Amino acid sequence: MQVSICYALPQRQYLETVDVAEGSTVSEAIAASRLLEAFPDLDLSSHGFGIFAKLAKADTVLQLGDRVEIYRPLPRKPRNARDVADKKARIRAKKEEQST
C-alpha cells in the first residue's frame, strides 16, 4: 500500500510516497522512505508525528493513502511568541508617544 511521508524545514521540504506492507507502522514507513538519507542529522526521538494533522505515535498502524507528517519541535509556544511581539509593540508605541 502507498503512504506519503512529509517533513518541512523553513527553507526545504520533503515529500515522498512509499510502498509499505499492510499493517506497517509510522516508524516503519519513515524507515522505508529516504527521509533519514536526505536529513542525516534528523533525530526522530525529539519530533512528533501525525497522520493528516492528527497526532499519532510511532507504533500507529497506517491505512492506504495516509500522509505521515513529522513535526519539528517549536522553539517556543506560538502564544508566547505572540505575547512577546505584542509587548514589544506596546513598548515601541509608548516610546514614540513619549518622544513627541
N, CA, C and O atoms as a GROMACS GRO file, in nm:
protein
  400
    1MET      N    1   0.085  -0.118   0.000
    1MET     CA    2   0.000   0.000   0.000
    1MET      C    3   0.089   0.124   0.000
    1MET      O    4   0.202   0.120   0.048
    2GLN      N    5   0.037   0.232  -0.053
    2GLN     CA    6   0.115   0.355  -0.062
    2GLN      C    7   0.075   0.453   0.048
    2GLN      O    8  -0.043   0.472   0.077
    3VAL      N    9   0.178   0.515   0.108
    3VAL     CA   10   0.159   0.622   0.205
    3VAL      C   11   0.259   0.733   0.172
    3VAL      O   12   0.360   0.708   0.107
    4SER      N   13   0.231   0.853   0.217
    4SER     CA   14   0.321   0.966   0.194
    4SER      C   15   0.392   1.002   0.324
    4SER      O   16   0.336   0.990   0.432
    5ILE      N   17   0.516   1.047   0.310
    5ILE     CA   18   0.596   1.093   0.424
    5ILE      C   19   0.628   1.240   0.399
    5ILE      O   20   0.679   1.275   0.293
    6CYS      N   21   0.599   1.326   0.496
    6CYS     CA   22   0.621   1.470   0.483
    6CYS      C   23   0.707   1.522   0.597
    6CYS      O   24   0.689   1.484   0.713
    7TYR      N   25   0.800   1.608   0.562
    7TYR     CA   26   0.882   1.677   0.662
    7TYR      C   27   0.918   1.812   0.603
    7TYR      O   28   0.958   1.820   0.487
    8ALA      N   29   0.904   1.918   0.680
    8ALA     CA   30   0.931   2.052   0.628
    8ALA      C   31   1.022   2.130   0.720
    8ALA      O   32   1.006   2.130   0.842
    9LEU      N   33   1.117   2.196   0.659
    9LEU     CA   34   1.204   2.292   0.726
    9LEU      C   35   1.169   2.429   0.669
    9LEU      O   36   1.100   2.436   0.567
   10PRO      N   37   1.214   2.538   0.730
   10PRO     CA   38   1.179   2.670   0.676
   10PRO      C   39   1.218   2.690   0.529
   10PRO      O   40   1.146   2.756   0.455
   11GLN      N   41   1.331   2.634   0.486
   11GLN     CA   42   1.378   2.656   0.350
   11GLN      C   43   1.368   2.534   0.260
   11GLN      O   44   1.400   2.542   0.141
   12ARG      N   45   1.324   2.422   0.314
   12ARG     CA   46   1.324   2.299   0.235
   12ARG      C   47   1.212   2.206   0.284
   12ARG      O   48   1.182   2.201   0.403
   13GLN      N   49   1.153   2.136   0.191
   13GLN     CA   50   1.052   2.039   0.232
   13GLN      C   51   1.078   1.904   0.163
   13GLN      O   52   1.139   1.896   0.057
   14TYR      N   53   1.028   1.801   0.229
   14TYR     CA   54   1.047   1.665   0.180
   14TYR      C   55   0.910   1.600   0.173
   14TYR      O   56   0.834   1.602   0.270
   15LEU      N   57   0.877   1.544   0.060
   15LEU     CA   58   0.751   1.473   0.042
   15LEU      C   59   0.779   1.355  -0.050
   15LEU      O   60   0.822   1.372  -0.164
   16GLU      N   61   0.752   1.235   0.002
   16GLU     CA   62   0.778   1.115  -0.077
   16GLU      C   63   0.666   1.014  -0.053
   16GLU      O   64   0.617   1.000   0.060
   17THR      N   65   0.627   0.946  -0.157
   17THR     CA   66   0.530   0.837  -0.147
   17THR      C   67   0.608   0.706  -0.147
   17THR      O   68   0.694   0.683  -0.232
   18VAL      N   69   0.577   0.621  -0.049
   18VAL     CA   70   0.648   0.493  -0.037
   18VAL      C   71   0.547   0.378  -0.035
   18VAL      O   72   0.433   0.394   0.008
   19ASP      N   73   0.593   0.263  -0.081
   19ASP     CA   74   0.514   0.141  -0.072
   19ASP      C   75   0.554   0.067   0.054
   19ASP      O   76   0.672   0.039   0.076
   20VAL      N   77   0.457   0.036   0.137
   20VAL     CA   78   0.482  -0.041   0.260
   20VAL      C   79   0.382  -0.156   0.266
   20VAL      O   80   0.280  -0.154   0.198
   21ALA      N   81   0.414  -0.253   0.346
   21ALA     CA   82   0.325  -0.369   0.362
   21ALA      C   83   0.202  -0.331   0.445
   21ALA      O   84   0.207  -0.238   0.526
   22GLU      N   85   0.093  -0.402   0.424
   22GLU     CA   86  -0.026  -0.382   0.506
   22GLU      C   87   0.012  -0.401   0.652
   22GLU      O   88   0.090  -0.491   0.686
   23GLY      N   89  -0.042  -0.318   0.739
   23GLY     CA   90  -0.013  -0.329   0.881
   23GLY      C   91   0.115  -0.260   0.924
   23GLY      O   92   0.158  -0.274   1.039
   24SER      N   93   0.178  -0.186   0.833
   24SER     CA   94   0.301  -0.114   0.868
   24SER      C   95   0.269   0.002   0.962
   24SER      O   96   0.159   0.056   0.960
   25THR      N   97   0.368   0.039   1.042
   25THR     CA   98   0.351   0.148   1.137
   25THR      C   99   0.416   0.275   1.084
   25THR      O  100   0.483   0.275   0.981
   26VAL      N  101   0.394   0.383   1.157
   26VAL     CA  102   0.453   0.512   1.122
   26VAL      C  103   0.605   0.500   1.114
   26VAL      O  104   0.666   0.544   1.017
   27SER      N  105   0.665   0.441   1.216
   27SER     CA  106   0.812   0.430   1.218
   27SER      C  107   0.864   0.342   1.104
   27SER      O  108   0.971   0.370   1.049
   28GLU      N  109   0.792   0.238   1.069
   28GLU     CA  110   0.834   0.152   0.958
   28GLU      C  111   0.825   0.226   0.824
   28GLU      O  112   0.911   0.209   0.737
   29ALA      N  113   0.723   0.308   0.808
   29ALA     CA  114   0.708   0.386   0.684
   29ALA      C  115   0.819   0.490   0.672
   29ALA      O  116   0.872   0.513   0.563
   30ILE      N  117   0.854   0.553   0.784
   30ILE     CA  118   0.962   0.651   0.782
   30ILE      C  119   1.094   0.582   0.747
   30ILE      O  120   1.173   0.635   0.670
   31ALA      N  121   1.116   0.465   0.803
   31ALA     CA  122   1.239   0.389   0.773
   31ALA      C  123   1.243   0.348   0.626
   31ALA      O  124   1.350   0.345   0.566
   32ALA      N  125   1.127   0.317   0.568
   32ALA     CA  126   1.121   0.276   0.426
   32ALA      C  127   1.144   0.394   0.332
   32ALA      O  128   1.185   0.374   0.217
   33SER      N  129   1.119   0.514   0.380
   33SER     CA  130   1.142   0.632   0.295
   33SER      C  131   1.290   0.667   0.297
   33SER      O  132   1.368   0.607   0.371
   34ARG      N  133   1.328   0.763   0.217
   34ARG     CA  134   1.467   0.809   0.214
   34ARG      C  135   1.485   0.934   0.300
   34ARG      O  136   1.581   1.009   0.280
   35LEU      N  137   1.395   0.956   0.393
   35LEU     CA  138   1.400   1.075   0.477
   35LEU      C  139   1.530   1.086   0.555
   35LEU      O  140   1.592   1.192   0.558
   36LEU      N  141   1.571   0.978   0.619
   36LEU     CA  142   1.693   0.984   0.701
   36LEU      C  143   1.819   0.995   0.617
   36LEU      O  144   1.923   1.039   0.667
   37GLU      N  145   1.812   0.957   0.490
   37GLU     CA  146   1.925   0.981   0.399
   37GLU      C  147   1.931   1.129   0.361
   37GLU      O  148   2.039   1.187   0.351
   38ALA      N  149   1.814   1.188   0.339
   38ALA     CA  150   1.808   1.329   0.300
   38ALA      C  151   1.842   1.422   0.416
   38ALA      O  152   1.896   1.531   0.396
   39PHE      N  153   1.810   1.378   0.539
   39PHE     CA  154   1.836   1.458   0.659
   39PHE      C  155   1.909   1.372   0.761
   39PHE      O  156   1.847   1.326   0.857
   40PRO      N  157   2.039   1.348   0.743
   40PRO     CA  158   2.112   1.258   0.832
   40PRO      C  159   2.118   1.307   0.977
   40PRO      O  160   2.137   1.226   1.068
   41ASP      N  161   2.104   1.436   1.001
   41ASP     CA  162   2.110   1.492   1.136
   41ASP      C  163   1.976   1.481   1.209
   41ASP      O  164   1.968   1.516   1.327
   42LEU      N  165   1.874   1.434   1.143
   42LEU     CA  166   1.739   1.429   1.199
   42LEU      C  167   1.731   1.328   1.313
   42LEU      O  168   1.759   1.209   1.293
   43ASP      N  169   1.694   1.375   1.431
   43ASP     CA  170   1.676   1.289   1.547
   43ASP      C  171   1.525   1.274   1.571
   43ASP      O  172   1.462   1.362   1.628
   44LEU      N  173   1.470   1.163   1.527
   44LEU     CA  174   1.325   1.144   1.533
   44LEU      C  175   1.272   1.134   1.676
   44LEU      O  176   1.152   1.150   1.698
   45SER      N  177   1.358   1.108   1.773
   45SER     CA  178   1.312   1.097   1.911
   45SER      C  179   1.263   1.231   1.966
   45SER      O  180   1.187   1.234   2.063
   46SER      N  181   1.306   1.341   1.908
   46SER     CA  182   1.263   1.473   1.956
   46SER      C  183   1.152   1.533   1.869
   46SER      O  184   1.115   1.649   1.887
   47HIS      N  185   1.099   1.456   1.776
   47HIS     CA  186   0.994   1.504   1.687
   47HIS      C  187   0.863   1.433   1.714
   47HIS      O  188   0.860   1.320   1.762
   48GLY      N  189   0.754   1.502   1.682
   48GLY     CA  190   0.623   1.441   1.692
   48GLY      C  191   0.581   1.389   1.556
   48GLY      O  192   0.641   1.423   1.454
   49PHE      N  193   0.478   1.307   1.555
   49PHE     CA  194   0.427   1.250   1.430
   49PHE      C  195   0.278   1.275   1.422
   49PHE      O  196   0.209   1.290   1.523
   50GLY      N  197   0.229   1.280   1.299
   50GLY     CA  198   0.087   1.293   1.278
   50GLY      C  199   0.046   1.225   1.150
   50GLY      O  200   0.129   1.198   1.063
   51ILE      N  201  -0.083   1.199   1.139
   51ILE     CA  202  -0.141   1.147   1.016
   51ILE      C  203  -0.254   1.242   0.980
   51ILE      O  204  -0.353   1.253   1.051
   52PHE      N  205  -0.237   1.310   0.868
   52PHE     CA  206  -0.333   1.412   0.825
   52PHE      C  207  -0.365   1.509   0.938
   52PHE      O  208  -0.481   1.534   0.968
   53ALA      N  209  -0.260   1.565   1.001
   53ALA     CA  210  -0.269   1.669   1.103
   53ALA      C  211  -0.329   1.622   1.235
   53ALA      O  212  -0.365   1.706   1.319
   54LYS      N  213  -0.341   1.493   1.256
   54LYS     CA  214  -0.385   1.440   1.386
   54LYS      C  215  -0.266   1.367   1.448
   54LYS      O  216  -0.204   1.283   1.383
   55LEU      N  217  -0.236   1.399   1.572
   55LEU     CA  218  -0.121   1.339   1.638
   55LEU      C  219  -0.129   1.187   1.634
   55LEU      O  220  -0.236   1.128   1.649
   56ALA      N  221  -0.014   1.126   1.615
   56ALA     CA  222  -0.004   0.980   1.610
   56ALA      C  223   0.126   0.938   1.677
   56ALA      O  224   0.220   1.016   1.688
   57LYS      N  225   0.129   0.815   1.721
   57LYS     CA  226   0.250   0.759   1.780
   57LYS      C  227   0.327   0.682   1.675
   57LYS      O  228   0.274   0.649   1.569
   58ALA      N  229   0.452   0.653   1.705
   58ALA     CA  230   0.538   0.581   1.610
   58ALA      C  231   0.486   0.441   1.580
   58ALA      O  232   0.516   0.385   1.475
   59ASP      N  233   0.408   0.383   1.673
   59ASP     CA  234   0.358   0.248   1.651
   59ASP      C  235   0.216   0.244   1.596
   59ASP      O  236   0.152   0.138   1.595
   60THR      N  237   0.166   0.357   1.550
   60THR     CA  238   0.032   0.363   1.489
   60THR      C  239   0.033   0.290   1.356
   60THR      O  240   0.122   0.312   1.273
   61VAL      N  241  -0.064   0.202   1.335
   61VAL     CA  242  -0.075   0.126   1.210
   61VAL      C  243  -0.136   0.217   1.103
   61VAL      O  244  -0.235   0.286   1.127
   62LEU      N  245  -0.077   0.214   0.985
   62LEU     CA  246  -0.118   0.302   0.876
   62LEU      C  247  -0.225   0.237   0.788
   62LEU      O  248  -0.237   0.115   0.781
   63GLN      N  249  -0.301   0.324   0.722
   63GLN     CA  250  -0.403   0.283   0.626
   63GLN      C  251  -0.357   0.328   0.487
   63GLN      O  252  -0.271   0.415   0.474
   64LEU      N  253  -0.414   0.270   0.386
   64LEU     CA  254  -0.384   0.306   0.248
   64LEU      C  255  -0.404   0.455   0.227
   64LEU      O  256  -0.510   0.509   0.260
   65GLY      N  257  -0.304   0.523   0.172
   65GLY     CA  258  -0.315   0.664   0.138
   65GLY      C  259  -0.287   0.762   0.251
   65GLY      O  260  -0.298   0.883   0.230
   66ASP      N  261  -0.250   0.714   0.369
   66ASP     CA  262  -0.220   0.804   0.481
   66ASP      C  263  -0.102   0.893   0.447
   66ASP      O  264  -0.013   0.856   0.370
   67ARG      N  265  -0.103   1.012   0.507
   67ARG     CA  266   0.010   1.106   0.496
   67ARG      C  267   0.073   1.117   0.634
   67ARG      O  268   0.013   1.174   0.725
   68VAL      N  269   0.193   1.064   0.649
   68VAL     CA  270   0.266   1.071   0.774
   68VAL      C  271   0.341   1.204   0.777
   68VAL      O  272   0.416   1.235   0.685
   69GLU      N  273   0.321   1.280   0.883
   69GLU     CA  274   0.386   1.410   0.897
   69GLU      C  275   0.481   1.405   1.015
   69GLU      O  276   0.445   1.355   1.122
   70ILE      N  277   0.600   1.458   0.997
   70ILE     CA  278   0.697   1.467   1.105
   70ILE      C  279   0.701   1.612   1.148
   70ILE      O  280   0.730   1.702   1.068
   71TYR      N  281   0.670   1.636   1.276
   71TYR     CA  282   0.661   1.772   1.329
   71TYR      C  283   0.790   1.809   1.400
   71TYR      O  284   0.841   1.735   1.484
   72ARG      N  285   0.842   1.927   1.365
   72ARG     CA  286   0.961   1.979   1.432
   72ARG      C  287   0.920   2.038   1.567
   72ARG      O  288   0.809   2.090   1.580
   73PRO      N  289   1.008   2.030   1.666
   73PRO     CA  290   0.976   2.096   1.793
   73PRO      C  291   0.978   2.247   1.775
   73PRO      O  292   1.062   2.301   1.704
   74LEU      N  293   0.885   2.314   1.840
   74LEU     CA  294   0.878   2.460   1.830
   74LEU      C  295   0.979   2.522   1.926
   74LEU      O  296   0.996   2.474   2.038
   75PRO      N  297   1.046   2.631   1.883
   75PRO     CA  298   1.141   2.696   1.973
   75PRO      C  299   1.070   2.756   2.095
   75PRO      O  300   1.128   2.764   2.203
   76ARG      N  301   0.947   2.798   2.077
   76ARG     CA  302   0.863   2.844   2.188
   76ARG      C  303   0.719   2.829   2.144
   76ARG      O  304   0.690   2.818   2.025
   77LYS      N  305   0.630   2.829   2.238
   77LYS     CA  306   0.489   2.812   2.206
   77LYS      C  307   0.440   2.933   2.125
   77LYS      O  308   0.479   3.046   2.156
   78PRO      N  309   0.357   2.911   2.024
   78PRO     CA  310   0.310   3.023   1.941
   78PRO      C  311   0.243   3.133   2.022
   78PRO      O  312   0.261   3.251   1.992
   79ARG      N  313   0.167   3.097   2.124
   79ARG     CA  314   0.100   3.200   2.205
   79ARG      C  315   0.203   3.286   2.277
   79ARG      O  316   0.188   3.408   2.284
   80ASN      N  317   0.309   3.224   2.331
   80ASN     CA  318   0.413   3.301   2.398
   80ASN      C  319   0.485   3.393   2.301
   80ASN      O  320   0.516   3.507   2.336
   81ALA      N  321   0.511   3.347   2.181
   81ALA     CA  322   0.576   3.430   2.080
   81ALA      C  323   0.489   3.550   2.046
   81ALA      O  324   0.540   3.661   2.031
   82ARG      N  325   0.358   3.529   2.034
   82ARG     CA  326   0.265   3.638   2.005
   82ARG      C  327   0.262   3.739   2.121
   82ARG      O  328   0.258   3.860   2.098
   83ASP      N  329   0.263   3.689   2.245
   83ASP     CA  330   0.265   3.777   2.361
   83ASP      C  331   0.390   3.863   2.365
   83ASP      O  332   0.383   3.982   2.396
   84VAL      N  333   0.504   3.805   2.333
   84VAL     CA  334   0.630   3.880   2.330
   84VAL      C  335   0.624   3.988   2.222
   84VAL      O  336   0.666   4.101   2.246
   85ALA      N  337   0.572   3.954   2.105
   85ALA     CA  338   0.561   4.052   1.996
   85ALA      C  339   0.467   4.166   2.036
   85ALA      O  340   0.495   4.283   2.007
   86ASP      N  341   0.357   4.133   2.102
   86ASP     CA  342   0.263   4.237   2.147
   86ASP      C  343   0.328   4.329   2.250
   86ASP      O  344   0.309   4.451   2.244
   87LYS      N  345   0.403   4.272   2.342
   87LYS     CA  346   0.469   4.353   2.444
   87LYS      C  347   0.571   4.448   2.381
   87LYS      O  348   0.580   4.564   2.420
   88LYS      N  349   0.648   4.398   2.283
   88LYS     CA  350   0.745   4.484   2.214
   88LYS      C  351   0.675   4.597   2.141
   88LYS      O  352   0.723   4.710   2.141
   89ALA      N  353   0.561   4.567   2.079
   89ALA     CA  354   0.486   4.671   2.007
   89ALA      C  355   0.434   4.777   2.105
   89ALA      O  356   0.438   4.896   2.074
   90ARG      N  357   0.386   4.736   2.221
   90ARG     CA  358   0.339   4.833   2.322
   90ARG      C  359   0.453   4.920   2.372
   90ARG      O  360   0.434   5.041   2.389
   91ILE      N  361   0.571   4.862   2.394
   91ILE     CA  362   0.686   4.939   2.441
   91ILE      C  363   0.728   5.039   2.335
   91ILE      O  364   0.757   5.155   2.366
   92ARG      N  365   0.731   4.994   2.207
   92ARG     CA  366   0.767   5.082   2.096
   92ARG      C  367   0.669   5.199   2.086
   92ARG      O  368   0.711   5.314   2.069
   93ALA      N  369   0.540   5.170   2.097
   93ALA     CA  370   0.437   5.275   2.089
   93ALA      C  371   0.451   5.374   2.205
   93ALA      O  372   0.434   5.494   2.187
   94LYS      N  373   0.482   5.324   2.322
   94LYS     CA  374   0.497   5.412   2.439
   94LYS      C  375   0.617   5.503   2.422
   94LYS      O  376   0.611   5.622   2.455
   95LYS      N  377   0.729   5.448   2.370
   95LYS     CA  378   0.849   5.529   2.347
   95LYS      C  379   0.820   5.639   2.243
   95LYS      O  380   0.862   5.753   2.260
   96GLU      N  381   0.750   5.604   2.137
   96GLU     CA  382   0.716   5.702   2.033
   96GLU      C  383   0.626   5.811   2.092
   96GLU      O  384   0.642   5.929   2.060
   97GLU      N  385   0.534   5.771   2.176
   97GLU     CA  386   0.441   5.866   2.239
   97GLU      C  387   0.517   5.963   2.329
   97GLU      O  388   0.485   6.082   2.331
   98GLN      N  389   0.616   5.914   2.402
   98GLN     CA  390   0.694   5.996   2.492
   98GLN      C  391   0.787   6.091   2.417
   98GLN      O  392   0.818   6.199   2.466
   99SER      N  393   0.832   6.051   2.301
   99SER     CA  394   0.928   6.134   2.227
   99SER      C  395   0.858   6.248   2.152
   99SER      O  396   0.925   6.341   2.106
  100THR      N  397   0.727   6.243   2.139
  100THR     CA  398   0.656   6.351   2.067
  100THR      C  399   0.601   6.454   2.161
  100THR      O  400   0.539   6.551   2.116
   0.00000   0.00000   0.00000
